[in-house]
Amino acid sequence: MKQIDFLAIGDIVTDAFIKLKDAEELRSHGTLELCVRFGDKVPYESVTVLPAVGNSPNAAVSASRLGLSTTLITNIGNDQNGRDCLTQLEKENINTEYISKQDDKNTNYHYVLWYDVDRTILIKHEAFDYKFPKLEKVKWMYLSSLAENSLEYHKEIAEYLKNNPETKLAFQPGTFQIKFGTEELKDIYARTEIFFCNLEEAEKILNIESKDILTLSKGLHALGPKMVSISDGPNGAYLYFNDELWQLPIYPDIAPPLERTGAGDAFASTFTAGLALGLSPLEAFTWGPVNSMSVVQHIGAQAGLLSRSKIEEYLKTAPEDYKVKKIN
């Protein structure tokens, strides 16, 4: 049977980016909030509709553009948004044969309130009937955001991984996967080759308050992942493996960012794709921030995703200080 190089699993969505021009940021209760006038008509600047996005679909597009044979497992409704998602995936040379169309559901549709370079997303995940299909051999599996009714589905995924020890797993947990807790997903964590999250998510997962990257990395590693990558915004990203902690700065922006949606997906998926292409962990680590830099120059999470040759070109012209540094 034909092997799948990169199998992405997770919910798909259409994003409507609504660019606001009449809003402000304010800090309340220690949290930065987006403020618009209540009960008023709030003008907006533009709307950009992007089908076939979401953590795992973004990862699939990233891997496909980097040259991997890529398949996506997800669910859509029998509606126009679902058809638009399929069309977009096929344009990106992604195998869609395992996408389930469910007549009584709507394809996920989110509203992205875009203000300045950041965004606030209004989300609604349909409660799809998740069922894991019978698959051919898979080289790398990339698991990310699924809805809150997907816990049993994770057990099916864990069973596949148990029966196919040659499959390597990259795990970038979404909101509900973090809420499930590490005990409920212990079999997933135990089979993870590389784990991705940001610093704040690491604290939530481990239920501790600590900004110490080494402490967080060791805590996540103890759950089972062989490699742990934690991102920390402008401080760059960290990689823990073989009892060593490495740090990499962000790749410098080629222009001021347009908006930041998908930077984390670009980093994690590009790192994983690099491993699938045969790079060493430290080599693959350097690929991720390049795609993140490119993505934030565009609207949405996919338009800026690069080819392998373009990433290699950026690495050849990288600044002198863009280097992986061992810090422990």
C-alpha positions in Angstrom: 0.0 0.0 0.0 1.2 3.5 -0.7 2.7 5.3 2.3 1.4 8.7 3.4 4.3 11.0 4.2 2.3 13.5 6.2 -1.1 12.9 7.7 -2.8 15.9 9.3 -5.8 15.3 11.6 -7.9 18.1 13.0 -10.9 20.3 12.4 -11.3 22.5 9.3 -12.9 25.9 9.1 -13.6 28.8 6.9 -12.3 32.1 8.3 -13.9 35.5 7.6 -11.3 38.2 8.4 -13.1 41.4 9.3 -10.7 44.2 9.4 -11.8 46.8 12.0 -10.9 50.4 11.7 -12.9 51.8 14.7 -11.8 49.9 17.8 -9.3 50.1 20.5 -7.2 48.0 22.9 -7.6 48.4 26.6 -6.4 46.5 29.6 -9.0 45.3 32.1 -8.5 42.8 35.0 -4.9 42.4 33.8 -6.1 41.2 30.3 -5.7 43.0 27.0 -9.1 43.4 25.5 -10.6 44.5 22.2 -13.1 47.3 22.6 -15.9 48.4 20.3 -18.8 50.6 21.1 -21.8 48.6 22.5 -25.1 48.9 20.8 -23.7 51.0 17.9 -23.0 50.5 14.2 -19.3 49.7 14.0 -17.6 50.4 10.6 -15.2 47.9 9.2 -12.6 48.2 6.5 -12.8 44.9 4.6 -13.7 41.3 4.7 -11.5 38.4 3.4 -13.0 34.9 3.4 -10.5 32.1 3.5 -11.7 28.4 3.2 -9.9 25.3 4.4 -8.0 26.7 7.3 -7.5 25.6 10.9 -4.4 24.2 12.7 -4.2 20.9 10.9 -5.3 22.1 7.4 -2.7 24.8 7.7 -0.1 22.1 8.6 -1.2 20.1 5.6 -0.8 23.0 3.2 2.6 23.7 4.7 3.8 20.1 4.3 2.4 19.9 0.7 4.2 23.0 -0.4 7.4 21.6 1.1 7.1 18.6 -1.2 5.5 15.9 1.0 2.7 13.5 0.0 0.0 14.9 2.3 -3.4 13.7 3.4 -5.9 15.5 5.7 -8.5 13.7 7.9 -11.3 16.1 8.9 -15.1 16.6 8.7 -17.2 19.0 6.7 -20.9 19.6 6.2 -22.8 19.0 3.0 -22.8 22.8 2.2 -21.2 25.3 0.1 -18.5 26.1 2.7 -17.6 22.4 2.7 -17.4 22.3 -1.0 -15.2 25.4 -1.1 -12.9 23.8 1.5 -12.5 20.7 -0.7 -11.8 22.8 -3.8 -9.1 24.7 -1.9 -7.4 21.6 -0.5 -7.3 20.0 -4.0 -5.6 23.2 -5.3 -2.9 22.6 -2.7 -2.4 18.9 -3.9 -3.8 17.5 -0.6 -5.4 14.1 -0.6 -9.0 14.5 0.5 -10.3 10.9 0.3 -10.6 10.6 4.1 -12.6 13.8 4.6 -16.1 12.9 5.9 -19.1 14.8 4.6 -21.9 14.9 7.2 -25.3 15.9 5.9 -26.8 17.1 9.2 -23.8 19.4 10.1 -22.5 22.7 9.0 -18.9 23.2 8.0 -17.1 25.2 10.7 -17.2 29.0 10.1 -15.3 31.5 12.2 -15.2 35.3 12.3 -11.8 36.9 12.8 -11.9 40.4 14.2 -8.7 41.8 12.8 -7.4 44.9 14.5 -3.8 46.3 14.0 -1.6 43.2 13.6 -3.5 40.8 15.9 -6.9 39.2 15.9 -9.7 38.0 18.1 -11.6 35.0 16.7 -15.3 34.1 17.3 -15.3 30.3 17.1 -17.9 27.6 16.9 -17.0 23.9 16.5 -19.7 21.6 15.1 -20.1 18.4 17.1 -19.1 16.1 14.2 -19.4 12.3 14.5 -15.7 11.5 14.6 -14.6 8.2 13.2 -11.1 7.2 12.4 -10.8 5.6 9.0 -8.8 2.5 7.9 -5.5 3.8 6.6 -2.5 2.8 4.7 0.9 3.2 6.3 1.7 6.7 7.6 5.2 8.1 8.1 4.3 11.2 10.1 1.0 12.0 11.8 0.3 15.6 12.8 -2.5 16.0 15.4 -4.0 19.3 16.4 -7.3 21.1 17.2 -10.5 19.0 17.5 -13.9 19.8 19.1 -14.9 19.1 22.7 -16.8 15.9 21.8 -13.7 14.3 20.3 -12.3 12.5 23.4 -13.2 9.0 22.2 -11.8 9.8 18.8 -8.4 10.4 20.4 -8.6 6.9 21.8 -9.1 5.6 18.2 -6.1 7.6 17.1 -4.0 6.2 20.0 -5.1 2.6 19.0 -3.9 3.2 15.5 -0.5 4.5 16.8 -0.3 1.4 19.1 -0.8 -0.9 16.1 1.6 1.1 13.9 4.7 1.8 15.9 6.6 3.0 12.8 4.3 6.1 12.6 5.8 9.2 14.2 3.4 11.7 15.9 3.7 15.4 16.1 1.2 16.8 18.6 0.2 20.5 18.7 -2.8 20.5 21.1 -5.7 22.9 20.6 -7.9 24.4 23.2 -10.1 21.4 24.0 -7.2 18.9 23.8 -5.5 21.0 26.6 -8.8 21.0 28.5 -9.0 17.2 28.3 -5.9 17.0 30.5 -2.8 14.9 30.3 -4.4 11.9 32.0 -7.2 11.5 29.5 -4.7 11.8 26.6 -1.8 9.9 28.2 -1.6 7.4 25.4 -1.3 10.3 22.9 1.4 12.0 24.9 3.3 8.7 25.4 3.5 8.2 21.6 4.5 11.8 20.7 7.8 12.2 18.8 7.6 16.0 19.0 5.3 18.2 21.0 4.5 21.9 20.3 3.0 24.6 22.4 3.7 28.1 23.6 4.8 29.1 27.1 1.3 29.9 28.4 -0.1 26.6 27.1 2.8 24.7 28.8 1.8 26.2 32.1 -1.8 25.2 31.6 -0.9 21.7 30.5 1.3 21.1 33.5 -0.9 23.1 35.9 2.0 25.2 37.2 3.0 28.8 37.2 6.6 29.0 35.9 8.3 31.0 33.2 11.3 28.8 33.3 11.6 27.1 29.9 13.8 24.2 31.2 11.3 23.4 34.0 8.4 23.4 31.5 10.3 21.4 28.9 11.3 18.7 31.4 7.7 18.6 32.7 6.3 18.0 29.2 9.0 15.6 28.3 8.1 13.5 31.3 4.6 13.0 29.8 6.2 11.0 27.0 7.2 13.3 24.1 10.8 12.6 22.9 11.2 16.2 21.8 9.5 19.3 23.2 9.3 22.7 21.4 8.0 25.7 23.3 7.5 29.1 21.6 7.8 32.3 23.5 6.8 35.2 21.2 9.5 37.7 20.5 12.0 35.6 22.6 11.9 33.0 19.9 11.5 29.2 20.3 13.1 26.5 22.4 13.8 22.8 21.7 14.4 20.2 24.4 15.7 16.7 23.4 18.4 14.4 24.5 18.4 16.2 27.9 19.6 19.4 26.2 17.8 22.7 25.8 18.3 24.8 22.6 17.1 28.3 21.8 16.5 30.0 18.4 15.6 33.6 17.9 12.8 34.7 15.6 13.7 35.1 11.9 13.7 38.9 11.3 10.7 40.3 9.6 11.3 41.4 6.0 8.6 44.1 6.6 6.3 45.0 9.4 3.8 42.2 10.0 0.4 42.5 8.4 -1.3 40.1 10.9 -0.2 37.2 13.0 -2.7 34.4 12.3 -1.0 31.1 11.7 2.5 31.9 12.8 2.5 29.1 15.4 1.0 26.6 12.9 3.7 27.5 10.3 6.5 27.0 12.8 5.3 23.6 14.1 4.3 22.2 10.7 7.5 23.3 9.0 9.6 21.8 11.8 7.7 18.5 11.5 7.9 18.6 7.7 11.6 19.1 7.9 11.9 16.0 10.1 9.8 14.0 7.6 12.1 15.2 4.8 15.1 13.7 6.7 16.6 16.8 8.4 18.1 16.5 11.9 16.1 18.1 14.7 18.3 21.1 14.9 18.2 21.7 11.1 14.4 21.3 11.1 14.2 23.7 14.0 15.8 26.5 11.9 13.2 26.1 9.2 10.2 26.8 11.4 10.7 30.5 12.1 11.3 31.3 8.4 7.8 30.2 7.5 6.4 32.0 10.5 8.0 35.2 9.3 6.6 34.8 5.9 3.1 33.9 7.0 2.6 37.1 9.1 3.3 39.2 5.9 -0.1 38.0 4.5 -3.8 37.7 5.5 -4.5 34.3 7.1 -2.4 31.3 7.9 -1.7 29.9 4.4 -0.9 32.5 1.8 2.6 33.1 3.0 3.6 29.4 3.4 6.8 28.8 1.4 8.4 26.1 -0.8 11.5 24.2 0.3 13.7 26.2 -2.1 12.5 29.5 -0.8 13.1 28.5 2.9 16.6 27.3 1.9 17.1 30.7 0.2 16.1 32.6 3.3 18.4 30.5 5.4 21.4 31.2 3.1 20.8 34.9 3.6 19.9 34.7 7.3 21.6 37.2 9.7 24.7 36.2 11.5 22.8 35.9 14.8 20.1 33.6 13.5 21.7 30.5 15.0 20.6 27.7 17.3 22.2 28.1 20.7 22.6 25.5 23.5 21.5 27.1 26.7 21.5 24.0 29.0 
